[in-house]
Amino acid sequence: MRMRLAEVVAAHEVLTHLAGERVPVTLAYRIARLLRQLEPDVTHFQTTRAALVRQYGDPRVPTDEERTVGTTEVLTVRPDQRDAFQRELQELYTLDVHLSAVTPLTMADLELVPIRAKDVLALGPLFDPTAEAESCRS
């Protein structure tokens, strides 16, 4: 299965949320497998994005709210560099990611899970409403 990196990042966020819900064991297993498959690409994206922020940004003093959660360093992209930053970030988002042996979640998988419509959309090709529910063979 091929996905754009932006889709992988969005799906990872939803799957991370679902991983915190109480679900049947077979669904929990499938969610964990999907997360493990997406994790390397998401980690690489986060590292690359942070490098871009360092490249195009300047440090600023953390706000009181940021300090209360332990933030000690904040970088803000310089206004004169925003276009270049956005261009490179967009290029990163459009990269193709190849995932092997992925079985999308189904309608039956998610019918007992509290999930928002925007989360279903964010799952993209990792959700197939027409497929039959899988057992833990995926």
Secondary structure, 3 states (H helix, E strand, C coil): CEEEHHHHHHHHHHHHHHHCCCCCHHHHHHHHHHHHHHHHHHHHHHHHHHHHHHHHEEEECCCHHHHHCCCCCEEEECHHHHHHHHHHHHHHHCCEEECCCCCCEEHHHHCCCCCCHHHHHHHHHHEECCCCCCCCCC
